[in-house]
Amino acid sequence: MDPQLLHSTADGVATVVIHHPAKRNAMTAGMWRSLPPLLDRLATDPSVRALVLTGEGGTFCAGADISTLRQSPGEAQGLALRAEEALAAFPKPTLAAIRGHCVGGGSQLAAACDLRFAQEGSLFGITPAKLGLVYPSSSTRRLVSLVGPGTAKYLLFSGELIDSERALRTGLVDEVLPGGGLADRVAEFTRVLVSRSRLTQAAAKEFADGRTDRDAHWAEQARGSGDAAEGVAAFLERRAPRFTWTV
């Protein structure tokens, strides 16, 4: 099978799989280009409530396919940046499910997700210093917001890999699961996400990502949604809420 992004949707969750096992799921130029339009389609699909990004087999993503950097490193970096920003802008909750290596462009994609769950033993690295590349400013700021300036500088200056324990301690990942437990935990957690208010999630995502000009918009959405009344009624009646607001 050619290198590509596979996707499927079940029970409100879209799963996007980075599929290039011959090169540890390295992203080709075609794969970088295909991610933004794929995300656009999934964002407008009313059946999609959350998105999981993962890699085929035992590797998340080893970064960009280095052969794509040979002729035009700047163009290749631009493709990666556009894919990263499209993922960060996805309007519904996103979760990276990480096994094995999550390096270079793979770490860019993981950092662009809202949450990152990793299998114990995974390895993380951000490696432009090994290639003489300048890491984009927006990607650097995103990394700093996750791990702080000290760890961001450690990763960027050295290009060294860190293990899942350190990634958890520094905030690069949110949960680390023992071997074999990642898929079950991701399935369990995405069921929780799908059951919650999309209104709350959409507003929280914008606010957490730094939007400061949308308070009035979200207050108006909340007034007209009926989600709060439904949430309170469901709590008092000891039943699952049926939230109706959609993106």
C-alpha positions in Angstrom: 0.0 0.0 0.0 1.3 3.5 -0.9 2.1 6.0 1.9 -1.2 7.6 2.8 -3.5 8.8 5.6 -6.2 6.2 6.3 -9.4 7.3 8.1 -12.6 5.8 9.5 -15.4 6.9 11.7 -17.3 4.9 14.3 -19.5 5.9 17.3 -18.8 9.6 16.8 -15.0 9.2 16.6 -12.9 9.7 13.5 -9.6 7.9 13.5 -6.8 9.1 11.1 -3.9 6.6 10.7 -0.5 7.7 9.4 0.3 4.7 7.1 3.9 4.5 5.8 5.3 1.5 7.7 8.2 1.0 5.4 9.7 4.2 6.8 8.3 4.2 10.3 5.2 6.2 9.2 7.3 9.1 8.0 5.2 11.8 6.3 5.7 12.3 2.5 4.8 15.5 0.7 1.6 13.9 -0.5 0.6 12.9 3.0 1.3 16.5 4.4 -0.8 17.9 1.5 -3.7 15.5 2.1 -4.2 16.2 5.8 -5.8 19.7 5.7 -8.6 18.8 3.2 -9.2 15.5 5.1 -9.6 17.5 8.3 -11.9 20.0 6.6 -14.2 17.1 5.6 -14.2 15.6 9.0 -14.8 19.0 10.7 -18.0 19.4 8.7 -19.2 15.9 9.2 -22.0 16.0 11.9 -21.4 12.4 12.8 -17.8 13.2 14.0 -17.6 14.4 17.6 -13.9 13.8 18.2 -10.8 12.8 16.3 -7.9 10.4 17.1 -4.6 10.6 15.2 -2.3 7.6 15.4 0.3 5.6 13.4 0.2 2.3 11.7 1.6 -0.6 13.9 4.1 0.2 16.6 5.2 3.7 15.5 3.4 7.0 15.6 5.4 9.0 13.1 9.2 9.2 12.6 8.8 12.7 11.1 9.1 14.0 7.6 10.4 11.6 4.9 13.9 13.0 4.6 13.9 12.5 0.9 11.3 15.3 0.7 13.8 17.7 2.2 16.6 17.1 -0.3 15.4 19.5 -3.0 13.5 22.2 -1.2 13.6 22.1 2.6 11.6 25.3 2.9 8.8 24.0 0.8 8.7 20.7 2.8 8.6 22.6 6.0 5.8 24.8 4.7 3.7 21.7 3.9 4.3 20.3 7.4 3.4 23.7 9.0 0.1 24.0 7.1 -0.8 20.4 8.1 0.0 21.2 11.7 -2.0 24.4 11.8 -5.0 22.6 10.2 -4.9 20.0 12.9 -4.6 22.7 15.7 -7.6 24.5 14.2 -9.8 21.4 14.0 -13.0 22.6 15.9 -13.6 19.3 17.8 -11.5 17.5 20.5 -8.4 15.8 19.1 -6.2 13.2 20.7 -2.9 11.7 19.5 -2.5 8.0 20.4 1.2 7.4 20.4 3.2 4.2 20.2 6.9 4.0 19.6 8.7 6.9 17.9 7.1 10.3 17.8 9.8 12.4 16.3 10.3 15.6 14.2 7.1 16.2 12.2 5.4 13.5 14.2 6.0 15.6 17.4 4.6 18.6 15.5 1.4 16.8 14.7 1.1 15.4 18.3 1.6 18.8 19.8 -1.1 20.2 17.6 -3.6 17.8 19.1 -5.5 18.8 22.2 -4.4 15.7 24.1 -1.7 13.1 23.8 -1.9 9.6 25.3 1.2 7.4 24.9 2.2 3.8 25.3 4.9 3.2 27.9 8.3 3.0 26.1 7.4 5.6 23.4 10.2 8.0 22.5 9.8 11.7 21.6 12.2 14.1 19.9 12.2 17.4 18.0 15.1 17.2 15.6 15.6 20.3 13.4 19.0 20.9 15.0 20.2 17.6 13.5 19.3 18.8 10.0 20.2 22.5 10.2 16.5 23.6 10.0 14.8 26.5 11.7 11.8 25.3 13.7 8.7 27.5 12.9 7.9 30.2 15.4 4.3 29.0 15.8 5.4 25.4 16.4 8.0 26.6 19.0 5.3 28.6 20.8 3.0 25.6 20.8 5.8 23.5 22.3 6.6 26.1 24.9 3.0 26.2 26.0 3.1 22.5 26.6 6.4 21.9 28.3 7.7 25.4 29.2 10.8 27.2 27.8 13.4 25.1 29.6 12.3 21.7 28.2 11.5 23.3 24.8 15.0 24.5 24.6 16.4 21.2 25.7 14.5 19.4 22.9 15.2 22.0 20.2 18.8 22.7 21.0 19.8 19.0 21.3 17.4 17.0 19.1 17.8 14.3 21.8 15.0 11.8 22.4 13.2 11.6 25.7 11.2 8.7 27.1 7.5 8.5 27.9 8.1 9.0 31.6 9.9 12.3 31.0 7.4 13.3 28.4 4.6 12.9 31.0 6.6 14.7 33.7 7.2 17.7 31.5 3.7 17.9 30.1 4.4 16.8 26.5 1.9 13.9 27.0 -1.1 13.7 29.3 -1.3 10.0 30.0 1.1 7.1 29.7 -0.4 3.6 29.4 1.3 0.2 30.0 1.9 -1.9 26.9 -1.3 -3.1 25.4 -3.5 -0.6 27.3 -3.4 2.3 25.0 -6.2 1.3 22.6 -8.6 0.5 25.4 -7.9 3.8 27.2 -8.3 5.8 24.0 -11.6 4.1 23.3 -12.8 4.6 26.9 -11.8 8.3 26.9 -13.3 9.1 23.5 -16.6 7.6 24.6 -16.5 10.2 27.5 -15.7 13.0 25.0 -18.6 12.0 22.7 -21.0 12.1 25.7 -20.2 15.6 26.8 -21.5 19.0 25.6 -20.1 20.0 22.3 -20.8 23.6 23.2 -18.6 23.4 26.3 -15.8 21.7 24.3 -15.9 24.1 21.4 -15.8 27.2 23.7 -13.1 25.7 26.0 -10.9 24.8 23.0 -11.0 28.4 21.7 -10.3 29.9 25.1 -7.5 27.5 26.0 -5.9 28.2 22.6 -5.8 31.9 23.4 -8.9 33.5 21.8 -9.8 36.6 23.8 -12.5 38.1 21.5 -15.2 35.5 21.6 -16.8 35.8 25.1 -19.9 37.4 23.7 -20.2 34.9 20.9 -20.1 31.9 23.3 -22.4 33.6 25.8 -25.0 34.0 23.0 -24.5 30.4 21.9 -25.0 29.2 25.5 -28.2 31.2 25.9 -29.7 29.7 22.8 -28.4 26.2 23.1 -30.5 24.6 25.8 -27.5 22.6 26.9 -27.3 24.0 30.4 -31.0 23.3 31.1 -30.6 19.8 29.7 -27.5 19.2 31.8 -29.1 20.3 35.0 -32.3 18.3 34.3 -30.3 15.2 33.5 -28.3 15.5 36.7 -31.4 15.9 38.8 -33.2 13.0 37.0 -30.1 10.8 37.2 -29.9 10.1 33.5 -27.4 10.7 30.7 -27.8 14.2 29.2 -28.9 14.6 25.6 -27.0 17.7 24.4 -28.1 19.2 21.1 -25.8 22.0 20.3 -23.5 21.3 17.3 -20.5 23.1 15.8 
